[in-house]
Amino acid sequence: GKGTVQNLSADALDGRDSASFASAADFLFAAVPADGANATGEGLAAASRSGEGTYTVRFGRDVSACSFTATASGGTPALTAVEPPAAAAKDTVTVHTADVTGPEDSAFHVQAVC
């Protein structure tokens, strides 16, 4: 038969109500090819390559209070770094890609969790 488990609620976790959990709108991402053109993603407004191993990613909202991760895709280079938004462009991050010898163009994924 069916039963219930004591002290277990599908609507809460560690005493937090599920309404306080992050919504899908709080997760933004972009998949950016090495040339910076034709990037795709959720909440993405635009992306471009601005120099060797340097990319500008603009989201459709203020991301200045978000946290960021970036991961190279497609192999080398293996190093990525994200600069958070500057005060003048709160919707834009800069992503750097490199190999062990220095800046290198690479496809990458960047995620913002707000």
Helices and strands as residue ranges (DSSP letters): E 12-13, E 16-17, G 18-20, G 24-26, E 27-32, E 40-42, E 44-51, E 54-59, E 67-72, E 79-83, E 92-99, E 102-103, E 108-113
